[in-house]
Amino acid sequence: MKLFKIYQDINTGYDTFRSAVVVANSAEEAQNIHPGGGSGSYDMYDSWVSRPDLVELLYLGEVVGEVDEDIYPGAIICSSFNAG
């Protein structure tokens, strides 16, 4: 499992997510994670971006050592939300 920072600079108004640190098996999987939880259809996410290809990412490294049960592909470690 890998750690990625996912972020976007497109949708920057109130009540939007700016970035998150997520657990994923691949870059493509990381781009499909919504910082508010879940993944899948992007057309319903006014708080993020409209398509996974608009998600920028930075590879942070591998998950090593004993893995807590809360660390699984799709898990969100932390996120940044611009509340309004």
FIKOLZA-1660 file (N, C-alpha, C; in steps of 0.1 Angstrom, whole numbers, plus 5000, padded with zeros to 4 digits):
% residues 84
   i   px   py   pz ch aa at
   1 5008 4988 5000  A  M  N
   1 5000 5000 5000  A  M CA
   1 5009 5012 5000  A  M  C
   2 5004 5023 4993  A  K  N
   2 5011 5035 4992  A  K CA
   2 5004 5047 4998  A  K  C
   3 5011 5057 5001  A  L  N
   3 5006 5069 5006  A  L CA
   3 5007 5080 4996  A  L  C
   4 4996 5087 4993  A  F  N
   4 4996 5098 4983  A  F CA
   4 4990 5111 4990  A  F  C
   5 4995 5122 4986  A  K  N
   5 4988 5135 4988  A  K CA
   5 4981 5138 4976  A  K  C
   6 4967 5139 4977  A  I  N
   6 4959 5143 4965  A  I CA
   6 4955 5157 4968  A  I  C
   7 4955 5165 4957  A  Y  N
   7 4951 5179 4959  A  Y CA
   7 4946 5185 4945  A  Y  C
   8 4939 5197 4947  A  Q  N
   8 4934 5203 4935  A  Q CA
   8 4934 5218 4937  A  Q  C
   9 4935 5226 4926  A  D  N
   9 4936 5240 4926  A  D CA
   9 4925 5246 4917  A  D  C
  10 4915 5238 4914  A  I  N
  10 4904 5242 4905  A  I CA
  10 4892 5248 4912  A  I  C
  11 4887 5240 4921  A  N  N
  11 4875 5243 4929  A  N CA
  11 4879 5248 4943  A  N  C
  12 4881 5261 4944  A  T  N
  12 4887 5266 4956  A  T CA
  12 4878 5275 4965  A  T  C
  13 4865 5275 4962  A  G  N
  13 4856 5283 4970  A  G CA
  13 4853 5277 4983  A  G  C
  14 4843 5283 4990  A  Y  N
  14 4838 5278 5003  A  Y CA
  14 4833 5264 5001  A  Y  C
  15 4834 5256 5012  A  D  N
  15 4829 5243 5013  A  D CA
  15 4835 5233 5002  A  D  C
  16 4848 5235 5000  A  T  N
  16 4855 5226 4991  A  T CA
  16 4867 5220 4998  A  T  C
  17 4871 5208 4993  A  F  N
  17 4883 5202 4998  A  F CA
  17 4895 5207 4990  A  F  C
  18 4906 5209 4997  A  R  N
  18 4918 5214 4990  A  R CA
  18 4928 5202 4988  A  R  C
  19 4929 5193 4998  A  S  N
  19 4938 5182 4997  A  S CA
  19 4935 5172 5007  A  S  C
  20 4942 5160 5006  A  A  N
  20 4941 5149 5015  A  A CA
  20 4953 5140 5014  A  A  C
  21 4956 5133 5024  A  V  N
  21 4966 5122 5024  A  V CA
  21 4958 5109 5024  A  V  C
  22 4960 5100 5014  A  V  N
  22 4952 5088 5013  A  V CA
  22 4961 5076 5011  A  V  C
  23 4955 5065 5014  A  V  N
  23 4961 5052 5012  A  V CA
  23 4955 5046 4999  A  V  C
  24 4964 5041 4990  A  A  N
  24 4959 5035 4977  A  A CA
  24 4970 5025 4972  A  A  C
  25 4966 5016 4964  A  N  N
  25 4975 5007 4957  A  N CA
  25 4982 5013 4945  A  N  C
  26 4976 5023 4939  A  S  N
  26 4981 5029 4927  A  S CA
  26 4978 5044 4926  A  S  C
  27 4984 5051 4917  A  A  N
  27 4981 5065 4915  A  A CA
  27 4967 5067 4910  A  A  C
  28 4962 5058 4901  A  E  N
  28 4949 5059 4896  A  E CA
  28 4939 5057 4907  A  E  C
  29 4941 5047 4916  A  E  N
  29 4932 5045 4927  A  E CA
  29 4931 5057 4936  A  E  C
  30 4943 5063 4938  A  A  N
  30 4943 5075 4947  A  A CA
  30 4935 5087 4941  A  A  C
  31 4936 5089 4928  A  Q  N
  31 4929 5099 4921  A  Q CA
  31 4914 5097 4921  A  Q  C
  32 4909 5085 4924  A  N  N
  32 4895 5083 4925  A  N CA
  32 4889 5083 4939  A  N  C
  33 4897 5087 4949  A  I  N
  33 4893 5088 4963  A  I CA
  33 4888 5103 4965  A  I  C
  34 4876 5104 4970  A  H  N
  34 4871 5117 4974  A  H CA
  34 4876 5120 4988  A  H  C
  35 4881 5132 4991  A  P  N
  35 4886 5135 5004  A  P CA
  35 4876 5135 5015  A  P  C
  36 4863 5136 5012  A  G  N
  36 4853 5135 5021  A  G CA
  36 4848 5121 5024  A  G  C
  37 4854 5111 5018  A  G  N
  37 4851 5097 5019  A  G CA
  37 4844 5092 5007  A  G  C
  38 4848 5080 5004  A  G  N
  38 4842 5073 4992  A  G CA
  38 4849 5076 4979  A  G  C
  39 4844 5070 4969  A  S  N
  39 4850 5071 4956  A  S CA
  39 4839 5069 4945  A  S  C
  40 4842 5071 4933  A  G  N
  40 4833 5068 4922  A  G CA
  40 4828 5080 4914  A  G  C
  41 4815 5082 4913  A  S  N
  41 4810 5092 4904  A  S CA
  41 4813 5106 4908  A  S  C
  42 4821 5113 4900  A  Y  N
  42 4825 5127 4904  A  Y CA
  42 4815 5137 4901  A  Y  C
  43 4804 5134 4893  A  D  N
  43 4795 5145 4890  A  D CA
  43 4787 5150 4902  A  D  C
  44 4787 5142 4913  A  M  N
  44 4779 5146 4925  A  M CA
  44 4788 5154 4935  A  M  C
  45 4800 5156 4932  A  Y  N
  45 4809 5162 4942  A  Y CA
  45 4812 5177 4939  A  Y  C
  46 4804 5186 4944  A  D  N
  46 4806 5200 4942  A  D CA
  46 4818 5205 4951  A  D  C
  47 4822 5196 4961  A  S  N
  47 4832 5200 4970  A  S CA
  47 4846 5196 4966  A  S  C
  48 4847 5190 4954  A  W  N
  48 4860 5185 4949  A  W CA
  48 4862 5189 4935  A  W  C
  49 4866 5180 4926  A  V  N
  49 4867 5183 4912  A  V CA
  49 4858 5174 4904  A  V  C
  50 4855 5177 4892  A  S  N
  50 4845 5170 4884  A  S CA
  50 4850 5157 4878  A  S  C
  51 4863 5155 4877  A  R  N
  51 4869 5143 4871  A  R CA
  51 4882 5139 4878  A  R  C
  52 4884 5126 4879  A  P  N
  52 4896 5121 4886  A  P CA
  52 4909 5126 4879  A  P  C
  53 4909 5128 4866  A  D  N
  53 4921 5133 4859  A  D CA
  53 4925 5147 4863  A  D  C
  54 4916 5154 4870  A  L  N
  54 4919 5168 4875  A  L CA
  54 4926 5168 4888  A  L  C
  55 4927 5156 4895  A  V  N
  55 4933 5155 4908  A  V CA
  55 4948 5153 4906  A  V  C
  56 4955 5162 4912  A  E  N
  56 4970 5162 4912  A  E CA
  56 4974 5153 4924  A  E  C
  57 4986 5147 4922  A  L  N
  57 4990 5138 4934  A  L CA
  57 5005 5138 4935  A  L  C
  58 5009 5135 4947  A  L  N
  58 5023 5135 4951  A  L CA
  58 5025 5121 4959  A  L  C
  59 5034 5113 4954  A  Y  N
  59 5036 5100 4960  A  Y CA
  59 5045 5103 4973  A  Y  C
  60 5040 5098 4984  A  L  N
  60 5047 5101 4997  A  L CA
  60 5055 5089 5002  A  L  C
  61 5052 5077 4998  A  G  N
  61 5059 5065 5002  A  G CA
  61 5050 5053 5005  A  G  C
  62 5057 5042 5010  A  E  N
  62 5050 5030 5012  A  E CA
  62 5046 5029 5027  A  E  C
  63 5035 5022 5029  A  V  N
  63 5031 5019 5043  A  V CA
  63 5039 5007 5048  A  V  C
  64 5047 5009 5059  A  V  N
  64 5055 4999 5064  A  V CA
  64 5052 4995 5078  A  V  C
  65 5057 4984 5082  A  G  N
  65 5055 4979 5096  A  G CA
  65 5042 4974 5098  A  G  C
  66 5038 4972 5111  A  E  N
  66 5025 4967 5114  A  E CA
  66 5014 4977 5110  A  E  C
  67 5004 4972 5103  A  V  N
  67 4994 4981 5097  A  V CA
  67 4981 4981 5106  A  V  C
  68 4977 4992 5111  A  D  N
  68 4965 4994 5119  A  D CA
  68 4953 4990 5110  A  D  C
  69 4943 4985 5116  A  E  N
  69 4931 4981 5109  A  E CA
  69 4924 4993 5101  A  E  C
  70 4927 5005 5106  A  D  N
  70 4921 5017 5099  A  D CA
  70 4929 5021 5086  A  D  C
  71 4940 5014 5084  A  I  N
  71 4948 5017 5072  A  I CA
  71 4946 5007 5062  A  I  C
  72 4938 5011 5051  A  Y  N
  72 4934 5001 5041  A  Y CA
  72 4933 5010 5028  A  Y  C
  73 4934 5003 5016  A  P  N
  73 4932 5011 5004  A  P CA
  73 4919 5019 5004  A  P  C
  74 4920 5032 5001  A  G  N
  74 4908 5040 5001  A  G CA
  74 4907 5048 5014  A  G  C
  75 4915 5045 5024  A  A  N
  75 4915 5052 5037  A  A CA
  75 4920 5067 5035  A  A  C
  76 4914 5076 5042  A  I  N
  76 4918 5090 5042  A  I CA
  76 4925 5092 5056  A  I  C
  77 4938 5096 5055  A  I  N
  77 4946 5098 5067  A  I CA
  77 4942 5112 5073  A  I  C
  78 4942 5122 5065  A  C  N
  78 4938 5136 5069  A  C CA
  78 4933 5143 5056  A  C  C
  79 4925 5154 5058  A  S  N
  79 4921 5162 5047  A  S CA
  79 4920 5176 5051  A  S  C
  80 4921 5185 5041  A  S  N
  80 4919 5199 5043  A  S CA
  80 4906 5204 5036  A  S  C
  81 4898 5210 5044  A  F  N
  81 4885 5215 5039  A  F CA
  81 4883 5230 5041  A  F  C
  82 4879 5237 5031  A  N  N
  82 4877 5252 5032  A  N CA
  82 4863 5254 5035  A  N  C
  83 4860 5255 5048  A  A  N
  83 4846 5257 5053  A  A CA
  83 4841 5271 5050  A  A  C
  84 4829 5273 5048  A  G  N
  84 4824 5286 5045  A  G CA
  84 4812 5288 5053  A  G  C
% end
